């Protein structure tokens, strides 16, 4: 069975510790606004988004993990691509609010 810890936005310090150990932590966020909030919080810990490296949408198996959105690269210094660290971001599944009833309800 596949098991992984997915950090929540309130667990930034724990996630930073994992990143500094060389692990690739996973984080649940709701949307890009919350992703940007996490990026700002990471900057408080001197971890910066590597803006020149595109998000890797193929880093995980999207068939087995459909909520996986992308892997983002981070660095311990601004505008640097040295000593990269990564986080796998998972977005909340999109729930359709309007749909046709199946049984004519």
ChimeraX attribute file (.defattr): number of C-alpha atoms within 10 A of each C-alpha:
attribute: neighborCount
match mode: 1-to-1
recipient: residues
	/A:1	2
	/A:2	4
	/A:3	5
	/A:4	7
	/A:5	9
	/A:6	16
	/A:7	17
	/A:8	14
	/A:9	17
	/A:10	10
	/A:11	11
	/A:12	16
	/A:13	13
	/A:14	12
	/A:15	22
	/A:16	18
	/A:17	12
	/A:18	16
	/A:19	18
	/A:20	15
	/A:21	10
	/A:22	12
	/A:23	14
	/A:24	17
	/A:25	21
	/A:26	20
	/A:27	21
	/A:28	20
	/A:29	21
	/A:30	14
	/A:31	15
	/A:32	10
	/A:33	10
	/A:34	14
	/A:35	18
	/A:36	13
	/A:37	12
	/A:38	17
	/A:39	15
	/A:40	15
	/A:41	17
	/A:42	19
	/A:43	16
	/A:44	9
	/A:45	12
	/A:46	14
	/A:47	21
	/A:48	22
	/A:49	24
	/A:50	22
	/A:51	15
	/A:52	10
	/A:53	11
	/A:54	11
	/A:55	16
	/A:56	13
	/A:57	15
	/A:58	11
	/A:59	13
	/A:60	15
	/A:61	10
	/A:62	13
	/A:63	8
	/A:64	9
	/A:65	10
	/A:66	13
	/A:67	15
	/A:68	23
	/A:69	22
	/A:70	19
	/A:71	21
	/A:72	21
	/A:73	22
	/A:74	27
	/A:75	20
	/A:76	20
	/A:77	16
	/A:78	14
	/A:79	13
	/A:80	15
	/A:81	17
	/A:82	11
	/A:83	12
	/A:84	19
	/A:85	24
	/A:86	19
	/A:87	19
	/A:88	21
	/A:89	24
	/A:90	22
	/A:91	18
	/A:92	14
	/A:93	11
	/A:94	9
	/A:95	6
	/A:96	6
	/A:97	6
	/A:98	6
	/A:99	6
	/A:100	8
	/A:101	7
	/A:102	6
	/A:103	5
	/A:104	5
	/A:105	5
